[in-house]
Amino acid sequence: MRLVHESADGDARVLATDVETADSLFAKVKGLMGKSSLPDGYALVFDFERTSYRDVHMLFVRTPLDVIWLLDDEVVQVKTLAPWRGAGVAKADRFVELPGGAADGVEPGDRVVLEDDG
């Protein structure tokens, strides 16, 4: 899978090619806690069955993260969170965690889609 950013002006670029999904309750609760670094091209995707306010905290996360909150693949909010003390919340049905700086240029109203490689 790969994560693709489609800007409002029609440009597209790949944000991540090493994409994991947090597909269990444990994986969603753990997230990236304990990680001190992330490889370039990495993303962790959190999918939810319904839209709700989704919060992200940085407790026990030792590296900056870019977080993108999505509603039907449309970007609702983008935020860079500092290690240990960062937090953010937005109404979404999916959010994505990326290495800090990886979401530069992603803006609310853009689209971020998960695509199969094949």
Secondary structure, DSSP 8 states (H G I E B T S, - for coil): -EEEEE-TTS-EEEEESEEEE--SHHHHHHTTTT-S---TTEEEEEEEEEEEEEEEE-TT--S-EEEEEEETTEEEEEEEE-TTT-EEEEEEEEEEEEETTTTTT--TT-EEEEE---
